[in-house]
Amino acid sequence: MTDLAMAATALGKRFGRRGGWALRDCAFRLPAGRVCAVVGPNGAGKSTLLSLAAGLLAPTEGTVTVLGTDPGSARARVGYVAQDKPLHPQLTIADTLRMGAHLNPGRWEATTAERIVSAGELDPMRKIRALSGGQRTRVALALALAKRPELLLLDEPMADLDPLARHELMGTLMSQAAQHGTTIVMSSHVVAELEDSCDHLLLVGGGRVRLAGEIDDLLAAHTRVSAMSESASPSESTSASTHTLPGLPDLSAHTVVESRVTGRQLTALIRPAGPLADSWHTSAPSLEELLLAYLRNPEAASLTPAAPETPSAPEPPATPEEALA
């Protein structure tokens, strides 16, 4: 098994010759065995990214690899649950599971599918069209997990589930990851749900991957700072470009994601480039604070393994005299 579950280089997708870019210049590496959260506002490109990884869409530019190969070749080892759970409405639940077994010979675990369906107290003879949104989600997850995928792609899987069902199915997903080493990539808007279950993050915004990496590493790379100025006049503003107050050390040497001035106090989320002055009070941000800061400030510099934070400038070409020296 490859060490990388997914990887992208300069990945882009445009719909139509004159359509806008749903994704552009995306680069990331997702190690195998992780539970990865894909986060971003509506229209950011999350569903497009998952569809590309599932092999349902072809990139307009760049590449995406899945389990060490192209998405089409990896399809038998990948499970995918789309946001609208497109099941056949005329089939019964039992027919749907039989179809899953037929399409996945040698990989199908009937007991897994039956356990997930029975936990929702669903009648196997009910037709898909008669199910609620949450019940359809349960059947779709049963299909995906019974396939025993090495990579499981889930597009807003818990959106239409009640809290009890969400907790139960999330436990099932975590058990799958722990027992079989399944890599799970899951888009969601529920930050608390992600913080409790995910260890890797992809933050997508404006069609680009803006944060990528282990959640603990990303949190450790950021610091919340605050300080009070005795010389500033009372004012209030919010801006990613407000980095200083009279009487306080300048933050321009650091990468400022977001800053806020309230009265005489400056508060900011930064990626420190070195030691901070003693006048700054520092604390660790929460995952929710980190995500919201980047979402509120789309111009903030990205942080991904494939995009170094401070790339070095290329050296100028040697002069003829230098080349002969």
C-alpha positions as CSV (number, residue, x, y, z in Angstrom):
1,M,0.0,0.0,0.0
2,T,1.3,3.5,-0.9
3,D,2.2,5.9,1.9
4,L,-0.1,8.5,0.2
5,A,-3.8,8.1,0.0
6,M,-4.2,11.2,-2.2
7,A,-1.9,13.8,-3.8
8,A,-2.5,16.7,-6.1
9,T,-0.2,18.9,-8.1
10,A,-1.4,22.1,-9.8
11,L,-4.9,20.6,-9.9
12,G,-7.6,22.6,-11.6
13,K,-11.1,22.0,-12.9
14,R,-13.1,24.4,-15.1
15,F,-16.6,23.6,-16.3
16,G,-17.1,24.6,-19.9
17,R,-14.8,26.5,-22.1
18,R,-15.9,29.8,-20.8
19,G,-17.0,28.7,-17.3
20,G,-15.3,29.7,-14.1
21,W,-12.7,27.6,-12.3
22,A,-14.2,25.5,-9.6
23,L,-10.6,24.6,-8.5
24,R,-7.3,26.1,-9.5
25,D,-3.7,25.4,-8.8
26,C,-4.4,23.0,-5.8
27,A,-1.6,21.1,-4.3
28,F,-1.6,18.8,-1.2
29,R,-0.5,15.4,0.1
30,L,-2.7,13.3,2.3
31,P,-0.9,10.4,4.0
32,A,-2.7,7.0,4.2
33,G,-4.6,6.1,7.3
34,R,-5.7,9.6,8.2
35,V,-9.2,10.9,8.9
36,C,-9.2,14.1,6.9
37,A,-11.7,17.0,7.1
38,V,-12.4,19.0,4.0
39,V,-13.7,22.4,5.1
40,G,-14.7,25.5,3.2
41,P,-17.7,27.8,2.4
42,N,-20.4,26.8,-0.1
43,G,-19.1,26.9,-3.6
44,A,-15.4,26.7,-2.5
45,G,-14.8,23.5,-4.6
46,K,-15.0,20.8,-1.9
47,S,-17.5,18.6,-3.9
48,T,-15.5,19.1,-7.1
49,L,-12.3,18.0,-5.3
50,L,-14.0,14.8,-4.0
51,S,-15.5,14.1,-7.4
52,L,-12.1,14.4,-9.0
53,A,-10.6,12.0,-6.5
54,A,-13.5,9.5,-7.1
55,G,-12.8,9.6,-10.8
56,L,-16.2,11.0,-11.7
57,L,-14.6,14.2,-13.1
58,A,-11.4,14.7,-15.2
59,P,-9.0,17.5,-14.3
60,T,-8.8,20.5,-16.6
61,E,-5.2,20.9,-15.6
62,G,-2.7,19.3,-13.2
63,T,-2.9,15.9,-11.7
64,V,-4.5,14.0,-8.8
65,T,-3.4,10.6,-7.7
66,V,-5.4,8.2,-5.5
67,L,-3.7,5.2,-3.7
68,G,-0.6,5.7,-5.8
69,T,-2.4,5.6,-9.2
70,D,-5.0,7.5,-11.2
71,P,-8.5,7.7,-9.8
72,G,-10.0,5.5,-12.5
73,S,-7.5,2.7,-11.8
74,A,-8.2,2.9,-8.0
75,R,-12.0,2.9,-8.3
76,A,-12.4,-0.6,-7.0
77,R,-10.5,0.4,-3.8
78,V,-12.4,3.6,-3.2
79,G,-15.8,4.2,-1.6
80,Y,-17.7,7.4,-2.4
81,V,-20.9,8.9,-0.9
82,A,-22.1,12.0,-2.8
83,Q,-23.9,14.8,-1.1
84,D,-27.3,13.9,-2.7
85,K,-26.8,10.1,-2.1
86,P,-28.0,9.0,-5.7
87,L,-29.5,5.6,-5.0
88,H,-32.0,3.9,-7.3
89,P,-35.4,4.9,-6.0
90,Q,-37.3,1.9,-7.4
91,L,-35.1,-0.7,-5.6
92,T,-35.7,-1.9,-2.1
93,I,-33.0,-1.7,0.5
94,A,-32.3,-5.5,0.1
95,D,-32.1,-5.1,-3.6
96,T,-29.6,-2.2,-3.2
97,L,-27.4,-4.3,-1.0
98,R,-27.5,-7.2,-3.4
99,M,-26.5,-4.9,-6.2
100,G,-23.6,-3.7,-4.0
101,A,-22.4,-7.3,-3.5
102,H,-22.7,-8.0,-7.3
103,L,-20.6,-4.9,-8.2
104,N,-17.9,-5.6,-5.6
105,P,-17.1,-9.3,-5.9
106,G,-14.4,-10.5,-3.5
107,R,-14.5,-7.3,-1.4
108,W,-18.1,-7.3,-0.1
109,E,-18.9,-7.7,3.6
110,A,-22.6,-8.4,3.8
111,T,-22.6,-8.4,7.6
112,T,-21.2,-4.9,7.7
113,A,-24.0,-3.6,5.4
114,E,-26.7,-5.5,7.3
115,R,-25.4,-4.2,10.7
116,I,-25.5,-0.6,9.6
117,V,-29.0,-0.9,8.1
118,S,-30.4,-2.8,11.0
119,A,-29.1,-0.2,13.5
120,G,-31.4,2.3,11.9
121,E,-34.4,-0.2,12.3
122,L,-35.0,-0.1,8.5
123,D,-37.2,-2.7,6.8
124,P,-35.1,-4.3,4.1
125,M,-38.2,-4.5,1.8
126,R,-38.8,-0.7,1.9
127,K,-38.1,1.1,-1.4
128,I,-35.4,3.7,-1.5
129,R,-38.0,6.3,-2.6
130,A,-39.9,5.9,0.6
131,L,-36.9,6.7,2.8
132,S,-36.1,9.9,4.6
133,G,-32.9,11.8,3.8
134,G,-31.2,10.4,7.0
135,Q,-32.3,6.9,6.1
136,R,-30.9,7.2,2.6
137,T,-27.7,8.4,4.1
138,R,-27.5,5.2,6.2
139,V,-28.1,3.0,3.2
140,A,-25.4,4.9,1.2
141,L,-22.9,4.5,4.0
142,A,-23.7,0.8,4.3
143,L,-22.9,0.4,0.6
144,A,-19.7,2.3,0.9
145,L,-18.4,0.6,4.0
146,A,-19.4,-2.9,3.0
147,K,-17.1,-2.5,0.0
148,R,-14.1,-2.4,2.4
149,P,-12.5,0.6,0.8
150,E,-8.9,1.7,1.4
151,L,-10.1,5.3,0.8
152,L,-13.5,6.5,1.7
153,L,-14.7,9.8,0.3
154,L,-17.7,11.4,2.0
155,D,-19.4,14.6,0.8
156,E,-21.3,16.2,3.7
157,P,-22.3,12.7,4.9
158,M,-24.0,13.7,8.2
159,A,-25.9,16.8,7.0
160,D,-29.4,15.2,7.2
161,L,-28.9,13.0,10.2
162,D,-30.3,13.7,13.7
163,P,-27.6,14.0,16.5
164,L,-28.1,10.5,17.8
165,A,-27.7,8.9,14.3
166,R,-24.8,11.2,13.5
167,H,-23.0,10.1,16.7
168,E,-23.6,6.4,16.0
169,L,-22.5,6.5,12.3
170,M,-19.5,8.6,13.2
171,G,-18.5,5.9,15.6
172,T,-18.9,3.4,12.9
173,L,-16.6,5.4,10.6
174,M,-13.9,5.8,13.3
175,S,-14.1,2.0,14.0
176,Q,-13.5,1.4,10.3
177,A,-10.5,3.6,10.3
178,A,-9.1,2.0,13.4
179,Q,-9.6,-1.6,12.5
180,H,-8.8,-1.5,8.8
181,G,-6.6,1.5,8.4
182,T,-9.1,3.1,6.1
183,T,-8.3,6.7,5.0
184,I,-11.4,8.8,5.4
185,V,-11.9,12.1,3.6
186,M,-15.0,13.9,4.8
187,S,-16.4,17.4,4.0
188,S,-18.5,19.0,6.8
189,H,-19.6,22.3,8.2
190,V,-19.8,21.0,11.8
191,V,-16.4,22.1,13.3
192,A,-17.0,20.3,16.6
193,E,-17.7,17.1,14.7
194,L,-14.4,17.5,12.9
195,E,-12.3,18.4,15.9
196,D,-13.4,15.2,17.8
197,S,-12.8,12.8,14.9
198,C,-10.3,14.2,12.3
199,D,-6.5,14.4,12.5
200,H,-5.8,16.0,9.1
201,L,-7.3,19.1,7.4
202,L,-7.8,20.5,4.0
203,L,-9.3,24.0,4.0
204,V,-10.6,25.0,0.6
205,G,-11.5,28.5,-0.3
206,G,-11.9,30.4,-3.6
207,G,-11.1,27.2,-5.5
208,R,-7.7,26.7,-3.8
209,V,-6.4,24.7,-1.0
210,R,-5.4,27.3,1.6
211,L,-4.5,25.0,4.6
212,A,-3.3,21.4,4.4
213,G,-1.7,19.2,7.0
214,E,-2.0,17.5,10.3
215,I,-4.4,19.5,12.5
216,D,-2.0,19.5,15.5
217,D,0.8,20.8,13.2
218,L,-1.4,23.5,11.8
219,L,-2.5,24.6,15.2
220,A,1.1,24.6,16.5
221,A,2.1,26.8,13.5
222,H,-0.3,29.6,14.6
223,T,-0.4,31.8,17.7
224,R,-3.0,34.2,19.1
225,V,-1.4,37.4,20.3
226,S,-2.8,40.4,22.1
227,A,-1.4,43.5,23.7
228,M,-2.6,46.8,25.1
229,S,-1.2,50.1,23.9
230,E,-1.1,53.0,26.4
231,S,-0.5,55.6,23.7
232,A,-3.2,54.7,21.1
233,S,-6.5,56.6,21.0
234,P,-9.7,54.5,21.4
235,S,-10.9,53.1,18.0
236,E,-12.2,49.9,16.6
237,S,-11.5,48.2,13.3
238,T,-11.2,44.7,11.9
239,S,-8.7,44.0,9.1
240,A,-6.1,41.5,8.0
241,S,-3.8,44.5,7.3
242,T,-4.1,46.2,10.7
243,H,-0.9,44.9,12.2
244,T,0.2,47.5,14.7
245,L,-0.8,50.2,17.2
246,P,1.3,53.1,18.5
247,G,3.5,51.9,21.3
248,L,3.3,48.2,20.3
249,P,5.9,46.2,18.3
250,D,5.2,45.8,14.6
251,L,3.9,42.4,13.5
252,S,4.9,42.8,9.8
253,A,7.8,40.4,10.2
254,H,5.3,37.6,10.9
255,T,2.5,36.2,8.7
256,V,-0.7,37.9,9.9
257,V,-3.8,35.9,9.2
258,E,-6.3,38.2,10.9
259,S,-6.0,41.2,13.3
260,R,-8.4,43.3,15.2
261,V,-8.1,46.6,17.0
262,T,-10.6,47.4,19.7
263,G,-10.0,50.5,21.6
264,R,-6.3,50.3,22.7
265,Q,-6.0,46.5,22.3
266,L,-4.7,44.7,19.3
267,T,-5.5,41.0,18.9
268,A,-4.2,38.9,16.0
269,L,-3.8,35.4,14.7
270,I,-0.3,35.0,13.3
271,R,2.2,32.4,12.0
272,P,5.3,33.5,13.9
273,A,8.5,33.9,11.9
274,G,10.6,34.1,15.0
275,P,10.5,35.2,18.7
276,L,7.8,37.7,19.8
277,A,8.4,40.7,22.0
278,D,7.7,40.2,25.7
279,S,4.8,42.8,25.5
280,W,2.7,40.3,23.5
281,H,0.4,37.9,25.4
282,T,0.2,34.6,23.5
283,S,-2.2,31.7,23.5
284,A,-2.9,28.7,21.3
285,P,-5.9,29.0,18.9
286,S,-8.7,26.5,18.7
287,L,-9.5,24.7,15.5
288,E,-12.7,26.8,15.1
289,E,-10.7,30.0,15.6
290,L,-8.2,28.9,13.0
291,L,-10.8,28.0,10.4
292,L,-12.9,31.2,10.9
293,A,-9.8,33.4,10.7
294,Y,-8.9,32.0,7.3
295,L,-12.5,32.0,6.0
296,R,-13.0,35.6,7.0
297,N,-9.7,36.7,5.4
298,P,-9.4,35.1,1.9
299,E,-6.3,37.2,1.2
300,A,-4.3,35.6,4.0
301,A,-1.3,33.6,2.8
302,S,-1.9,29.8,2.4
303,L,0.0,27.1,4.3
304,T,0.4,23.8,2.6
305,P,3.2,21.3,2.3
306,A,3.5,22.0,-1.4
307,A,3.5,25.7,-1.0
308,P,6.4,26.8,1.4
309,E,5.5,29.8,3.5
310,T,8.6,31.8,2.6
311,P,10.0,30.6,-0.7
312,S,13.5,31.7,-1.4
313,A,14.0,34.0,-4.4
314,P,15.9,32.5,-7.3
315,E,19.5,33.4,-7.6
316,P,20.4,35.8,-10.5
317,P,22.3,34.2,-13.4
318,A,26.1,34.4,-13.2
319,T,27.9,37.1,-15.2
320,P,30.5,35.9,-17.8
321,E,33.2,37.2,-15.4
322,E,31.7,35.1,-12.5
323,A,31.4,32.0,-14.6
324,L,35.1,32.2,-15.5
325,A,36.3,32.9,-12.0
